[in-house]
Amino acid sequence: MRKIVAALTVAVVLVVGLLLLLPAVVSTDWVRGELSRQLSSATGMTIRLDGPVRLSLLPRLAVVADDISLSTDTGDIAIAAPRFSTSITLSSLWSKKLEIQSVALADPTIALKASASEEPAPASKDVQADPFAAIVDTLERLAINQLTITNGTLTSNASTGKAVAVTAIDADLRVPDLDREVSFSLAATSGDRRIDMSGSLSALRPILKRLPAQIAIEARLDPAPVAKFSSLHASGEIQLNGNGSYQIKGGKFDIGDQSFQMDALFQPGTRHRFFADLAAKRVDIDALSDIGKGGSSGGKPPAGSGEPDLAMLAAFDADISVTIDELIGGKIRASDVQLAATLSDGHLEAKLEHFGLDAGSLTANASTNVGETPPTIRGNVASSGLDIGSIAKLAGQSVPLSGKLTADMGFVFRGLTAERIRGSANLQGTVGIREGKLALAALADVQDRTANDITELNLDAKVRDIGKPVDVTGKLAWRGQAVAFKSQVAPASFLAGGSVADASGPISLSVSSKYLEGSISGTVGGGGTFKGQVSATSPSVDKLMQWSGQGASRSLQDFAFKGDVDAGPTQFSFQKAAATLNGVKASGQGSVKLGEPLTVRTSLNFAKLDLAALAGGGGAVAGGKQKPGAATDAPIDLSFLKGLDAKVDIQADKLGYGKVFAGPVATSLTVTGGKAHLNVPQSPFYGGTIAAEMTADGSGDAASLALDTAIAGAAATPLLHDAADFDRIEGTLDATVAVSGSGKTTKSLARSLGGKAATKFSDGAFRGIDIAEVYNNLVGLLAGGFKQDQAKKTNFTALGASFAIENGVAQTTDISLLGPLVRMDGAGRIDLADQTLDMRLNPRVVASLAGQGGDVAVKGIGVPVVVQGPLSAPRAYPDVSALAKDPQGALDMLSRLGLPTGKLNLDKLIPGQTGSNTDGSGKEPADLIGDLLRNAAPRPKAPPAAPAAAAAPDNGNTENAAPPPTSSDTSETDAKAAAPAAESAPVDPQADPQPAPASPEPQKKGEIDTLLDQLAN
C-alpha cells in the first residue's frame, strides 16, 4: 500500500512538473491563434491578439496578451485594449463549453460608429429562424464568471455627426450560467458627471426564452441634474419579446424620494423606441426647484451653463404617459394630474391634459427640439376659470383679490436655467379676471369694512409680445359707481430690473367714471415713481371727494388738469400744466408734498382769477343774475384750507371777486394754519387803481373773510354795476373799505359783516332823476305826479359818504352832494345781506353855480328824494308830502322859483288869508294843499297820459315867465283816479299787482279847480 501511494505521488509530481514546463515548450503563436479562435467562436466577434502572449497552466489556464482588438463584422463596434488578461479552466481546451473564469480589459478604447446606411435592412420574405436560439446555443457553450473593464473610454459617432465621449469606465459583469443570477456594475464619467450603476437579473435563460425575469437596478449621479434625483432604484419584471423588444411589467422605480409604478416597452432598432406608462400616488415637485444648479453633496456643478442637457434624448423615440394622484409643490396641491409626452426624431412634445386644483383646472402643452443646445421650449397654458383666492390659499398666501382667473397664454423661452428663462421668455395670449373683488384695506370704513372694496372687476390683458405693451381693458364698480379703464404696460421693461424696486417701464392708463375722467402716460417705477403726462377732469370735485369717501367743500365743482408730472411715493411736481377749478383757468408749474398738511409750492398764471368762483360763490355773490329784490344764498366752505400749507405766486391779467376785477396783478397767495392771505399791490382798477389785502380763514366752524382795500380814481358806473348791479351813479370813485365777517353761506357771511367804509364820487351824476327839472316843472309835477325817467340825470361835482358797517348793514349819516344849482345831504342804510337800500336824500336847488368847493349848507328850495328797494332795481322818487307840512314855506319856495303865486291867488289857500276856502268841503286850506302836493307822489299804475311839454327855463323874469304847459288829458277824472295815499310805501316789483285804491268822492269845484284851470290855460 505504501508503494502505491508513493507511486501516485511521483506521478502527480511528474504531471505538475510537465504542466509547469508546458508553457515553456508550447509555441506562443499556437496559443495566440487557438485563443483567438476560441474567443471569436464564443462571442461571434473578430478577436485578434497582436501583441505578446504570456501563458500559464496552473492553477488554471491564464493568458495575458497585449494589443488585443475586437470588432463586429459590420464595423459598428470596435474595441482595442493595450492589455488583456483572461483565465480559462483547463477543461475548456478539450470541452465543448468554454468556461472563462475572468476577462479583464485595462485602458480599453471602445468606438461605436454609425452604420453606413440608416435605412433598415429589408425584411426577408422567408421565415427566419429564431435569432435567440443561436444565442442560447452560444451561451450554453460559454460561461463568464467575471468580466471587468478598468479605465475604459467610449466614443460614439452618431448619425448626427456629433461625437460623444464617456471616460473612466469601470465595469464588472458576472454571467456564471444561463440559469443563475447575472450581476453587473458600471461606472463612467460623461462630461463632468459621474454615473454609478449596479444591478442584477434573476437569470438569462428566461429572457432568451422570452419568459419573464426579475431585474433590479440602482443608479447614482454625481452631480445630479436635480439635487434630489441623485439616486435611482428600479425593479420589475422584464421580458424579451419575439420582435426583439423588451417589456417591463409591474415595474417600480424611485428617484430620490419620488416613487413611480411603470409599465414600459423598449424597441431597439435604428432609432430605439421607448413606451412607458408611469403612475404615482404622490409626487413632490419641490425636487425640481434646484434644476440646473447641479449638485449632490460634495459634487460640483457641470461646467458651462450648468443646465440639464437634453441631447441624450435625441438617440431614441418615446411615448410616455404619467398619471399622478396628488402633485405637491410647496403648499400647492393638485389632484388627478395627467401628463403625456412624445419624443420623435428629437422633437419632444408634452401635454398637461388635466391639472386639478381646488381652485379649478388648467391645461398646458410644451414642445422642443432636444438636439438644440440650449433647447427652445414653446407651449401654451389655458384655463377657463381658476379661483384666485383658492390659488393663493394653496400657495399659503393671503391676497385681497378674489374672483376667477382665466388664461389662454402661449409662451416660449430658451434654456432651462432661471437666468436663461428670464432673459429669453416671451408670451402671447390673454389673461383675464372675471367677477373680481379687491378689498382696499387701506381705505376701509370703520362702520362698513366693505364700502371701499372694488367689485364687479372684469378685465382682459392681451399680450402680443413680451417686448411690446400689454393691452389691458376692463370695468369695475367702486362705491356704487361704474368705472371703465384701459391701460398699456410693457412687462419686459419691468422684468429687466434686478429687483422690484429697480424695475421700471412705460405705462399708459385711462379711467372713465361719472365723477372722474383721467389718463396718465409715462414711465412708472417699482418704487412708486411716475414721470409723464397726466390729465384729469371732474364735473364736481365735491362729489368726486364724497365718492372717494373724503370730505370736501361743496363749493368745489368742475376741475381739469393737464401737465407733465414727476411723482414719487410722497411728493410730485408738475411742469407745463394747465388747470381749471370752478371755471378759473391757470397755467404754470409747481410741486406738491403729500402729508398732513398738504404742502404746495407753485407759480401760476391766470387770465382771470375769480376768488368768488374758487370759494364757490361764483356769480351768485356779486353780479350774478337774480330776480330783482332777491338775494341768493350759496354755501361757503373753506375747511379745505386747514389741510394746506401753500405758497402760490400769481400772475393774473385779472384778479377779483364775482364781477369786480383788477389787473394785471402780480402777487402771492399763502395758506397756513387754515388761513389764506392775499396781498394785492396797487394795480389798475376800472380806470383807476386799487390796493387790497384779503384774508380767508377756514380754521373755524364757519368761514371768515376780511378785506382791506383802497380805491382811487375808479369809474363808478361799471364798478357799481359789476359789484351790485347798481347803475344809478356816474363819476369817479375814491373809496376805502375795511370789513370782515364770517358765515357758512354767502348771506350769513354778509349778515355778519362789520367794519367801515368811505366813498367819494367826483364829477358825476344821479341817473333816473333831474332834480333841477323837478323844480322847474313843479307845477306839472303837482298836477300829474312824478314819472321816473332813466334818461334824466342830476349832475354833481362831489358826492361823499362814510359808512359804519355792523351786522351786515352799512349806516351813513353824512351823505353830502355838491353840484351846480344843487346841494344835497342825506342819511340811510344799505343791507348787504338782503342787498337792499333805504336812503333819504335832501337835494336843494340853490342860487349858486358853485360846485367843487361850494358850501353844502347853502339855503335853497328842496324836495326830499327817497331811494329804496333792491340794489339791482331801486326806486327813486321825490317826497313832496313834506311840503304839506309847511304850506307857507311851499308858497315862498314857489315864489322864489319864479312862480306867480300872487297872480294865481295861491295865497288864498293859506289859512287866515283873504278868500279862504269856502267851497263847503269841510277841509282846511292846508288839507287841500296837502292833497294837491301828495298828488305828485308815485301812485298805482294808471293808463298812460300824453307826455307834457318840457318846462321853459327860468330866466329870472317872473312876470313874463310862462307856466309849464300841460296836456288837457290831465283832467280832473285822471287826477282823482290816481290820487295816492298820504304816505307813499315801497312797492315790491315782484309782488302781485294790487287793485288801485277807490277814488275819493268828487270835490266841488272851487279854488283848487280854479287854480288847475288857470295853470292849464
TORTORBA-111314 format. One line per 2 residues: number of its first residue (from 1); their letters; for each residue z, x, y of C-alpha. Coordinates in steps of 0.25 Angstrom, whole numbers. Example, Ala and Ser with C-alpha at 12.3 -4.5 7.8 and 13.67 -1.06 7.14 Angstrom:
REM residues 2
1> AS> 31/49/-18; 29/55/-4
This chain:
REM residues 1017
1> MR> 0/0/0; 4/11/9
3> KI> -10/17/6; -17/5/10
5> VA> -10/4/23; -13/18/27
7> AL> -28/16/23; -29/4/33
9> TV> -22/11/44; -32/23/42
11> AV> -44/12/42; -39/6/55
13> VL> -37/19/62; -51/23/58
15> VV> -57/9/63; -49/10/76
17> GL> -54/25/78; -68/20/75
19> LL> -67/9/85; -61/19/95
21> LL> -73/29/93; -83/18/92
23> PA> -85/17/108; -88/31/108
25> VV> -98/31/98; -105/18/101
27> ST> -116/18/111; -113/12/125
29> DW> -127/8/126; -126/-1/114
31> VR> -113/-7/119; -118/-10/132
33> GE> -131/-16/126; -123/-24/116
35> LS> -112/-29/126; -123/-33/136
37> RQ> -130/-41/124; -117/-48/120
39> LS> -113/-52/134; -127/-57/138
41> SA> -128/-65/126; -114/-71/128
43> TG> -116/-74/143; -131/-77/144
45> MT> -132/-67/155; -139/-54/156
47> IR> -128/-43/156; -131/-29/158
49> LD> -121/-17/157; -128/-6/165
51> GP> -116/4/166; -108/12/157
53> VR> -101/4/146; -88/8/140
55> LS> -84/2/127; -70/1/119
57> LL> -68/-6/106; -53/-6/106
59> PR> -45/-15/107; -57/-23/110
61> LA> -72/-20/113; -72/-17/128
63> VV> -83/-13/137; -83/-8/151
65> AD> -96/-8/158; -101/-4/172
67> DI> -112/-11/179; -113/-24/172
69> SL> -123/-35/177; -124/-49/172
71> ST> -135/-59/177; -141/-72/173
73> DT> -155/-74/169; -159/-81/182
75> GD> -152/-70/190; -143/-80/198
77> IA> -131/-73/193; -129/-58/193
79> IA> -116/-50/190; -115/-36/192
81> AP> -102/-28/189; -99/-13/190
83> RF> -88/-14/180; -88/-24/167
85> ST> -78/-24/156; -76/-32/144
87> SI> -69/-33/131; -74/-40/119
89> TL> -68/-42/105; -73/-33/95
91> SS> -77/-44/86; -87/-49/97
93> LW> -96/-38/93; -99/-44/79
95> SK> -95/-58/82; -103/-69/88
97> KL> -93/-72/98; -91/-63/110
99> EI> -76/-63/114; -75/-56/127
101> QS> -60/-52/130; -63/-49/144
103> VA> -74/-47/154; -71/-40/167
105> LA> -81/-38/179; -76/-29/190
107> DP> -82/-30/204; -94/-39/199
109> TI> -104/-44/209; -109/-58/205
111> AL> -122/-62/212; -127/-77/212
113> KA> -141/-79/216; -148/-92/219
115> SA> -159/-96/209; -173/-93/214
117> SE> -177/-107/214; -167/-118/218
119> EP> -175/-128/210; -168/-132/197
121> AP> -176/-129/184; -183/-141/179
123> AS> -176/-148/168; -183/-146/155
125> KD> -189/-159/149; -184/-154/135
127> VQ> -170/-158/131; -161/-145/134
129> AD> -150/-141/125; -136/-142/129
131> PF> -134/-129/138; -119/-129/135
133> AA> -122/-128/120; -127/-114/123
135> IV> -115/-111/132; -105/-116/121
137> DT> -112/-107/111; -111/-95/120
139> LE> -97/-97/124; -94/-99/109
141> RL> -98/-85/107; -91/-80/120
143> AI> -76/-79/123; -72/-73/136
145> NQ> -57/-70/137; -57/-65/151
147> LT> -68/-63/162; -63/-56/174
149> IT> -70/-52/187; -64/-43/197
151> NG> -68/-42/212; -81/-48/210
153> TL> -92/-52/220; -100/-65/220
155> TS> -113/-66/229; -121/-78/229
157> NA> -135/-80/236; -136/-95/236
159> ST> -149/-103/239; -145/-104/253
161> GK> -147/-88/254; -132/-87/259
163> AV> -125/-76/251; -110/-80/247
165> AV> -101/-69/242; -88/-70/235
167> TA> -80/-58/233; -67/-53/226
169> ID> -70/-61/214; -59/-61/203
171> AD> -62/-70/191; -56/-72/177
173> LR> -62/-81/166; -56/-83/153
175> VP> -64/-91/142; -58/-87/129
177> DL> -65/-99/121; -72/-112/123
179> DR> -60/-120/119; -50/-112/126
181> EV> -46/-113/141; -54/-106/151
183> SF> -47/-100/163; -53/-93/175
185> SL> -49/-88/189; -57/-84/201
187> AA> -54/-77/214; -64/-74/224
189> TS> -66/-72/239; -76/-79/247
191> GD> -77/-75/262; -62/-73/265
193> RR> -57/-84/256; -51/-80/242
195> ID> -53/-90/231; -44/-90/219
197> MS> -47/-100/207; -42/-101/193
199> GS> -44/-112/183; -45/-116/168
201> LS> -54/-124/159; -48/-130/146
203> AL> -60/-125/138; -75/-122/139
205> RP> -79/-130/127; -77/-144/133
207> IL> -84/-140/145; -96/-135/137
209> KR> -96/-147/128; -96/-156/141
211> LP> -82/-161/138; -70/-161/148
213> AQ> -61/-149/150; -50/-147/159
215> IA> -51/-138/171; -41/-133/181
217> IE> -44/-124/194; -35/-118/204
219> AR> -41/-112/217; -35/-105/229
221> LD> -41/-102/242; -36/-91/252
223> PA> -38/-94/263; -41/-109/261
225> PV> -51/-117/269; -39/-127/271
227> AK> -25/-121/270; -20/-132/260
229> FS> -33/-130/252; -29/-116/247
231> SL> -28/-120/233; -35/-130/223
233> HA> -31/-135/210; -41/-143/201
235> SG> -41/-149/187; -48/-159/180
237> EI> -57/-162/168; -71/-154/169
239> QL> -83/-158/160; -97/-151/159
241> NG> -108/-162/159; -121/-161/152
243> NG> -129/-158/165; -120/-146/168
245> SY> -111/-153/178; -96/-152/178
247> QI> -88/-165/179; -73/-165/183
249> KG> -65/-178/180; -51/-181/184
251> GK> -50/-168/192; -39/-165/201
253> FD> -38/-154/212; -28/-151/222
255> IG> -32/-144/235; -19/-139/242
257> DQ> -10/-151/241; -22/-161/240
259> SF> -25/-167/227; -38/-174/222
261> QM> -44/-181/210; -58/-177/207
263> DA> -70/-181/198; -81/-171/200
265> LF> -95/-167/195; -101/-153/197
267> QP> -116/-152/194; -121/-137/194
269> GT> -135/-134/198; -144/-128/208
271> RH> -135/-136/218; -121/-139/212
273> RF> -117/-153/214; -103/-158/214
275> FA> -98/-172/214; -83/-176/216
277> DL> -74/-188/218; -61/-184/224
279> AA> -49/-193/225; -35/-190/231
281> KR> -23/-199/233; -19/-191/245
283> VD> -25/-180/254; -19/-174/266
285> ID> -30/-169/275; -20/-160/283
287> AL> -24/-150/273; -37/-149/281
289> SD> -31/-147/294; -32/-131/292
291> IG> -47/-132/289; -53/-119/294
293> KG> -40/-112/297; -40/-106/283
295> GS> -29/-100/276; -19/-102/265
297> SG> -7/-94/268; -9/-79/269
299> GK> -24/-81/270; -33/-79/281
301> PP> -44/-88/286; -58/-84/283
303> AG> -66/-76/294; -76/-83/303
305> SG> -74/-97/307; -63/-100/297
307> EP> -68/-113/293; -72/-118/279
309> DL> -86/-114/274; -93/-126/268
311> AM> -105/-117/264; -100/-116/249
313> LA> -103/-131/248; -118/-128/250
315> AF> -119/-124/236; -117/-137/229
317> DA> -118/-152/232; -107/-162/231
319> DI> -104/-177/231; -89/-179/233
321> SV> -81/-192/236; -66/-191/240
323> TI> -56/-203/239; -42/-201/246
325> DE> -32/-212/245; -24/-206/256
327> LI> -28/-196/266; -18/-190/275
329> GG> -20/-182/288; -7/-179/296
331> KI> -2/-193/298; -15/-200/295
333> RA> -16/-207/282; -30/-212/277
335> SD> -32/-220/264; -44/-223/255
337> VQ> -52/-211/261; -65/-210/255
339> LA> -74/-198/257; -87/-194/251
341> AT> -95/-181/253; -108/-176/248
343> LS> -114/-162/248; -129/-160/246
345> DG> -137/-147/249; -126/-142/258
347> HL> -125/-156/266; -111/-161/266
349> EA> -108/-176/269; -95/-182/269
351> KL> -91/-197/271; -78/-203/274
353> EH> -81/-216/268; -67/-222/271
355> FG> -54/-217/278; -44/-228/278
357> LD> -33/-228/289; -22/-237/293
359> AG> -30/-237/306; -43/-241/299
361> SL> -54/-233/292; -65/-224/296
363> TA> -77/-217/290; -83/-204/292
365> NA> -94/-194/288; -98/-180/290
367> ST> -109/-170/285; -112/-156/286
369> NV> -121/-145/280; -111/-136/272
371> GE> -120/-124/273; -119/-123/288
373> TP> -109/-114/294; -101/-119/301
375> PT> -105/-133/296; -109/-144/305
377> IR> -102/-157/302; -107/-171/306
379> GN> -101/-184/304; -96/-198/309
381> VA> -83/-205/310; -83/-220/311
383> SS> -72/-231/311; -73/-246/315
385> GL> -58/-246/320; -46/-237/318
387> DI> -33/-242/323; -29/-232/334
389> GS> -14/-234/332; -14/-232/317
391> IA> -23/-220/319; -12/-214/328
393> KL> -1/-218/319; -8/-212/307
395> AG> -8/-199/315; 6/-200/318
397> QS> 3/-203/333; 6/-214/343
399> VP> -5/-217/353; -4/-228/363
401> LS> -18/-233/359; -21/-244/349
403> GK> -34/-251/344; -46/-248/335
405> LT> -53/-234/335; -68/-235/332
407> AD> -77/-224/329; -91/-220/325
409> MG> -92/-206/329; -101/-195/324
411> FV> -97/-180/324; -102/-166/322
413> FR> -95/-153/322; -98/-139/317
415> GL> -88/-131/309; -75/-134/302
417> TA> -64/-128/311; -57/-135/322
419> ER> -63/-126/332; -77/-127/327
421> IR> -76/-142/327; -70/-143/341
423> GS> -81/-135/346; -93/-142/339
425> AN> -89/-156/337; -98/-167/343
427> LQ> -96/-182/342; -106/-194/343
429> GT> -102/-209/342; -92/-219/347
431> VG> -77/-221/347; -70/-233/351
433> IR> -57/-241/353; -56/-256/350
435> EG> -45/-265/355; -37/-253/360
437> KL> -24/-253/367; -18/-242/375
439> AL> -3/-242/378; -1/-236/392
441> AA> 14/-232/391; 14/-225/404
443> LA> 11/-238/411; 19/-247/402
445> DV> 26/-258/409; 41/-260/407
447> QD> 40/-275/405; 27/-275/398
449> RT> 24/-262/390; 10/-266/387
451> AN> 6/-271/401; -1/-258/403
453> DI> -8/-256/390; -23/-255/389
455> TE> -28/-265/379; -42/-270/374
457> LN> -47/-256/374; -61/-255/369
459> LD> -69/-242/371; -80/-234/365
461> AK> -82/-219/366; -96/-215/364
463> VR> -98/-201/361; -113/-195/362
465> DI> -109/-181/361; -96/-174/362
467> GK> -102/-165/373; -106/-178/381
469> PV> -97/-188/387; -92/-199/379
471> DV> -94/-213/384; -82/-222/384
473> TG> -83/-237/387; -73/-248/385
475> KL> -64/-258/390; -49/-261/391
477> AW> -38/-270/397; -27/-266/405
479> RG> -16/-274/411; -25/-287/409
481> QA> -38/-281/415; -50/-276/408
483> VA> -55/-262/411; -69/-257/407
485> FK> -70/-242/406; -81/-231/404
487> SQ> -80/-216/402; -87/-204/399
489> VA> -79/-191/393; -84/-178/387
491> PA> -75/-175/375; -82/-161/373
493> SF> -76/-156/386; -62/-161/382
495> LA> -63/-155/368; -68/-141/374
497> GG> -54/-139/381; -44/-131/374
499> SV> -33/-142/375; -31/-156/381
501> AD> -26/-150/394; -38/-141/395
503> AS> -49/-152/391; -58/-158/402
505> GP> -71/-165/403; -79/-175/411
507> IS> -76/-189/411; -80/-202/418
509> LS> -73/-215/417; -75/-229/424
511> VS> -66/-241/423; -68/-255/427
513> SK> -58/-266/429; -54/-277/438
515> YL> -46/-269/448; -52/-255/446
517> EG> -66/-249/445; -65/-234/443
519> SI> -72/-221/438; -70/-207/436
521> SG> -80/-195/433; -76/-181/432
523> TV> -68/-171/423; -55/-175/416
525> GG> -45/-165/410; -36/-166/399
527> GG> -24/-162/408; -27/-175/416
529> TF> -36/-170/426; -49/-176/432
531> KG> -59/-171/442; -71/-180/446
533> QV> -75/-193/453; -66/-205/454
535> SA> -70/-219/459; -61/-232/458
537> TS> -62/-245/465; -52/-257/465
539> PS> -53/-270/471; -38/-271/473
541> VD> -28/-259/472; -17/-269/472
543> KL> -22/-276/459; -26/-262/453
545> MQ> -12/-257/454; -6/-270/449
547> WS> -15/-269/437; -10/-255/435
549> GQ> 4/-260/435; 7/-253/449
551> GA> 12/-259/462; 2/-259/473
553> SR> 1/-265/487; -7/-278/487
555> SL> -14/-273/499; -22/-262/492
557> QD> -35/-268/488; -49/-263/486
559> FA> -49/-248/482; -60/-238/479
561> FK> -60/-223/477; -71/-213/474
563> GD> -70/-198/475; -69/-184/468
565> VD> -55/-183/461; -48/-171/455
567> AG> -36/-176/447; -24/-171/439
569> PT> -13/-177/432; -4/-179/445
571> QF> -14/-178/456; -28/-179/461
573> SF> -37/-176/473; -50/-183/478
575> QK> -61/-178/486; -74/-185/492
577> AA> -66/-198/490; -69/-212/495
579> AT> -59/-223/494; -57/-237/499
581> LN> -44/-245/499; -43/-259/505
583> GV> -57/-257/511; -53/-244/518
585> KA> -62/-233/514; -59/-218/515
587> SG> -65/-205/510; -59/-191/508
589> QG> -50/-182/499; -36/-180/495
591> SV> -26/-178/484; -16/-187/476
593> KL> -4/-183/469; 1/-193/459
595> GE> 16/-196/458; 27/-203/466
597> PL> 23/-203/477; 8/-202/476
599> TV> 4/-190/485; -9/-192/493
601> RT> -15/-181/502; -29/-185/507
603> SL> -39/-185/518; -47/-198/520
605> NF> -58/-202/530; -59/-217/534
607> AK> -70/-224/541; -60/-236/543
609> LD> -45/-235/539; -39/-248/540
611> LA> -24/-247/537; -23/-262/537
613> AL> -32/-263/525; -25/-251/518
615> AG> -12/-259/520; -19/-271/514
617> GG> -19/-280/527; -34/-277/529
619> GA> -39/-286/540; -29/-297/538
621> VA> -19/-290/547; -27/-287/558
623> GG> -41/-292/562; -42/-300/549
625> KQ> -49/-313/549; -40/-325/548
627> KP> -38/-339/553; -34/-340/568
629> GA> -19/-340/569; -17/-336/555
631> AT> -11/-323/551; -13/-317/537
633> DA> -3/-311/529; -6/-299/520
635> PI> 3/-291/511; 7/-277/515
637> DL> 12/-267/504; 14/-253/508
639> SF> 22/-249/496; 12/-240/490
641> LK> 15/-231/501; 28/-227/494
643> GL> 20/-221/483; 12/-212/492
645> DA> 14/-198/499; 1/-197/507
647> KV> -5/-190/518; -19/-195/521
649> DI> -27/-188/532; -36/-199/538
651> QA> -49/-198/546; -53/-212/550
653> DK> -65/-217/558; -56/-230/560
655> LG> -41/-232/557; -34/-245/560
657> YG> -27/-257/555; -35/-270/552
659> KV> -46/-270/562; -40/-261/572
661> FA> -45/-247/571; -44/-233/578
663> GP> -53/-222/575; -57/-212/572
665> VA> -43/-207/567; -38/-194/561
667> TS> -24/-196/555; -15/-194/543
669> LT> -8/-205/535; 4/-200/528
671> VT> 12/-208/518; 26/-204/513
673> GG> 39/-212/509; 31/-225/509
675> KA> 27/-223/523; 13/-221/528
677> HL> 11/-215/542; -2/-214/550
679> NV> -3/-208/564; -16/-211/571
681> PQ> -18/-201/583; -25/-206/595
683> SP> -38/-212/591; -50/-220/596
685> FY> -46/-235/596; -54/-247/602
687> GG> -60/-238/613; -46/-232/616
689> TI> -36/-224/607; -25/-227/598
691> AA> -14/-219/592; -5/-224/581
693> EM> 6/-221/571; 7/-230/559
695> TA> 17/-231/548; 17/-239/536
697> DG> 29/-240/527; 29/-245/513
699> SG> 42/-239/508; 50/-252/510
701> DA> 48/-266/504; 39/-271/515
703> AS> 28/-263/522; 31/-258/536
705> LA> 21/-253/547; 23/-246/560
707> LD> 13/-244/571; 14/-236/584
709> TA> 1/-235/592; -5/-233/605
711> IA> -18/-239/610; -25/-234/623
713> GA> -38/-240/629; -42/-249/617
715> AA> -52/-260/619; -43/-273/618
717> TP> -52/-283/613; -57/-277/600
719> LL> -43/-271/597; -36/-284/598
721> HD> -47/-291/591; -46/-281/579
723> AA> -31/-281/579; -28/-296/581
725> DF> -42/-304/582; -37/-305/597
727> DR> -49/-304/607; -43/-311/620
729> IE> -40/-298/627; -50/-287/633
731> GT> -47/-274/639; -42/-260/636
733> LD> -29/-259/628; -18/-249/628
735> AT> -6/-252/619; 5/-247/611
737> VA> 11/-253/599; 24/-249/591
739> VS> 26/-259/580; 32/-259/566
741> GS> 35/-269/555; 36/-272/540
743> GK> 32/-282/530; 25/-285/517
745> TT> 14/-293/523; 6/-292/536
747> KS> 13/-304/542; 27/-300/539
749> LA> 23/-286/544; 18/-292/557
751> RS> 31/-301/558; 40/-288/557
753> LG> 33/-280/568; 41/-275/579
755> GK> 39/-265/590; 32/-265/603
757> AA> 18/-265/609; 12/-263/623
759> TK> -2/-267/627; -11/-265/639
761> FS> -25/-271/641; -33/-266/653
763> DG> -45/-271/660; -47/-283/650
765> AF> -47/-298/649; -42/-310/642
767> RG> -53/-317/634; -53/-333/634
769> ID> -47/-336/648; -51/-333/662
771> IA> -38/-335/670; -45/-334/684
773> EV> -55/-344/680; -44/-353/675
775> YN> -38/-353/689; -52/-354/695
777> NL> -55/-366/687; -41/-372/686
779> VG> -45/-386/691; -55/-387/679
781> LL> -44/-382/670; -35/-392/675
783> AG> -45/-403/673; -52/-398/660
785> GF> -42/-390/653; -43/-375/649
787> KQ> -54/-371/640; -53/-357/633
789> DQ> -66/-348/635; -67/-335/627
791> AK> -77/-330/637; -67/-331/648
793> KT> -59/-319/652; -47/-315/660
795> NF> -49/-301/665; -37/-292/667
797> TA> -34/-278/671; -22/-275/663
799> LG> -15/-283/653; -2/-278/646
801> AS> 10/-282/638; 21/-276/629
803> FA> 26/-282/617; 39/-281/609
805> IE> 36/-284/594; 46/-290/585
807> NG> 45/-297/572; 30/-297/573
809> VA> 30/-303/587; 25/-296/599
811> QT> 32/-301/612; 28/-298/626
813> TD> 33/-302/640; 25/-293/649
815> IS> 11/-297/648; 4/-292/660
817> LL> -10/-294/665; -17/-289/678
819> GP> -31/-293/682; -39/-297/694
821> LV> -34/-310/699; -25/-311/687
823> RM> -11/-308/683; -4/-311/670
825> DG> 9/-309/664; 14/-315/651
827> AG> 22/-315/638; 21/-319/624
829> RI> 21/-315/609; 12/-311/598
831> DL> 15/-314/584; 10/-302/576
833> AD> 13/-309/562; 6/-322/565
835> QT> -4/-316/574; -2/-326/586
837> LD> 2/-324/600; 8/-333/611
839> MR> 6/-327/625; 9/-334/639
841> LN> 1/-327/650; 3/-330/664
843> PR> -10/-326/671; -11/-328/686
845> VV> -23/-328/696; -19/-319/707
847> AS> -25/-316/720; -27/-301/717
849> LA> -39/-293/711; -29/-282/707
851> GQ> -29/-279/692; -24/-266/687
853> GG> -12/-262/696; -10/-276/701
855> DV> 3/-284/701; 5/-293/689
857> AV> 15/-301/697; 5/-306/708
859> KG> 7/-320/710; -5/-329/706
861> IG> -9/-342/700; -7/-343/686
863> VP> -9/-351/674; -1/-347/661
865> VV> -10/-344/649; -5/-346/635
867> VQ> -11/-337/624; -7/-341/610
869> GP> -11/-343/595; -16/-333/585
871> LS> -21/-319/589; -34/-322/583
873> AP> -37/-334/592; -26/-336/603
875> RA> -27/-348/613; -26/-345/628
877> YP> -25/-356/638; -18/-358/652
879> DV> -5/-365/652; -7/-374/664
881> SA> 4/-382/661; 13/-373/669
883> LA> 6/-377/681; 12/-391/680
885> KD> 26/-386/681; 23/-381/696
887> PQ> 12/-391/702; 14/-386/716
889> GA> 12/-372/711; 0/-376/704
891> LD> -6/-382/717; -3/-369/724
893> ML> -10/-362/713; -22/-371/714
895> SR> -22/-369/729; -21/-354/728
897> LG> -33/-355/719; -41/-362/730
899> LP> -40/-376/724; -40/-386/736
901> TG> -27/-393/731; -25/-400/745
903> KL> -39/-406/745; -37/-411/731
905> NL> -24/-417/734; -17/-410/723
907> DK> -4/-409/731; -3/-424/729
909> LI> 0/-421/715; 13/-413/719
911> PG> 26/-421/719; 31/-424/733
913> QT> 17/-423/739; 10/-434/747
915> GS> 1/-442/738; 9/-440/725
917> NT> 5/-447/712; 5/-462/714
919> DG> -4/-466/702; 7/-473/695
921> SG> 6/-464/683; 21/-461/684
923> KE> 18/-445/683; 23/-436/693
925> PA> 12/-427/700; 17/-415/693
927> DL> 15/-422/680; 1/-425/684
929> IG> -2/-411/687; 4/-407/674
931> DL> -5/-416/667; -16/-411/674
933> LR> -13/-396/672; -10/-398/658
935> NA> -24/-403/656; -28/-389/657
937> AP> -21/-384/645; -28/-383/631
939> RP> -30/-397/625; -34/-402/611
941> KA> -49/-401/609; -58/-411/616
943> PP> -73/-414/618; -78/-402/626
945> AA> -81/-405/641; -92/-400/649
947> PA> -90/-386/654; -85/-384/668
949> AA> -92/-376/678; -86/-363/682
951> AA> -76/-363/693; -80/-358/707
953> PD> -74/-345/710; -63/-345/721
955> NG> -68/-339/733; -55/-341/741
957> NT> -61/-353/749; -53/-365/745
959> EN> -59/-375/754; -73/-372/749
961> AA> -69/-370/734; -76/-380/725
963> PP> -67/-384/713; -72/-381/700
965> PT> -81/-391/695; -78/-399/682
967> SS> -86/-407/673; -85/-422/674
969> DT> -82/-422/659; -68/-418/663
971> SE> -65/-433/664; -52/-440/664
973> TD> -54/-444/650; -56/-430/645
975> AK> -44/-425/653; -35/-435/647
977> AA> -40/-434/633; -38/-419/633
979> AP> -24/-419/640; -15/-408/634
981> AA> -1/-409/631; 9/-404/641
983> ES> 11/-391/633; 0/-384/626
985> AP> 3/-380/612; -5/-369/604
987> VD> -15/-375/595; -18/-369/581
989> PQ> -33/-368/579; -31/-369/564
991> AD> -23/-382/565; -29/-395/563
993> PQ> -34/-401/575; -24/-411/581
995> PA> -29/-424/588; -29/-424/603
997> PA> -17/-430/610; -19/-444/615
999> SP> -24/-445/629; -13/-449/639
1001> EP> -14/-463/646; -25/-463/656
1003> QK> -20/-460/670; -22/-468/682
1005> KG> -32/-461/691; -24/-454/702
1007> EI> -22/-441/709; -25/-433/697
1009> DT> -38/-440/694; -42/-439/709
1011> LL> -39/-424/708; -48/-423/696
1013> DQ> -59/-431/702; -59/-422/715
1015> LA> -59/-410/706; -71/-415/699
1017> N> -78/-419/711
